[in-house]
Amino acid sequence: MRMPTLDQFRTNRSVLFWSLHAAGWAAYGITQYFGALLYEKPASYARVIAVSAVAGFVLSTPMRYIYRRLWKRPPWTMILGVLTTCYVTALGLRYVINLSYKAFVDPEWQARRLFELFGGALSTTYLLLCWSVLYFGIRFYESQRKQEEAMLKAVALAQEAQLKMLRYQLNPHFLFNTLNAISTLILDNQNRKANYAVTRLSEFLRYTLDQDPMKKVTLRQELEALDLYLGTERLRFAERLRLEYAIEDSALNALVPSLLLQPLLENSLKYAVSSREQGGLVRIEGRTREGWLELSVIDDGPGLRDGGPVSERRGVGLRNTSERLAVLYGNNTHFAVSNSNPGLRVDMQLPLELAEAGPESAVNRAATAPAARGGARA
């Protein structure tokens, strides 16, 4: 039989439990044996020790499954459940130990009262409480370690998403198109528009460089970042790009991961606007419902074709966003992609977190006022 490796101990909870469980009761048997030698117990007492170690291994095993159910319960429920479980298990273990003592050491021993069959249960309860403390300690450590790993993975994914976005923005083709549009405005003596375009481009690039990938921002700020991004895209697409916002006022102060909507909007621009001569419509919706923030990005493009995963049919932005939400929120989130006939619909549901009320900048008001009203923007 192969011994479990160190990686198995780290990744396989069953291997870790059974290994520690067996080692713990084996250590109990060894210490009891040396104690019996110290107190000059008869040789037959070794059988009692062996039976008690095996019985302890068997009878304490169900405690693991009971504690799984107690793990998420309130503190007092958990404490009461642990004490009850330990004492009931201790009664069963002492019953076995006392019967084995009668069978192997003192056949003449008789319990004058039923209570004597369970004598010593209190000291055994202390032993099982130590088992319980060790179990919950290891489980708490694993929970903390998983949270740290999830946080590190979330940081890595967020940074990767930000770097990919920066690479896209600094892509020579993108810069060529943007700067060429600005140059055309200058040649046409539309200096005010050209200056506006340069300002929007520089503000967006500054925002992407300064933004902390793990920081959550309000939906209002996220829409402002989208407005900076769209300030450069409008130069390329002009009237071909049609935008609609339908954002409830209650959703504007909700917190979302920074740069959450940008890759989804970029995906829609690529497939619903850039690839079609007539351009396309992109609609962004936001609402709050019973403790949830619901966001939707909808376009009237070609939608999904049958066959193959979503990432291969409609770009990697959808997959990356879904993975980022899964890391940040675990199972407490929802991400769905579907055809909207025509076009594509991306729906997200996040736990509702509200930012503290504070003064709103003039830039924020200018960027998001049309969105809050649900009006169209081109």
Helices and strands as residue ranges (DSSP letters): H 6-11, H 13-38, H 45-70, H 75-104, G 114-118, H 121-169, H 172-187, H 191-210, E 216-218, H 219-237, G 238-240, E 241-247, G 249-251, E 255-257, H 262-268, I 269-274, E 280-289, E 292-299, H 310-314, H 317-329, E 334-339, E 344-351, H 362-373, E 376-377
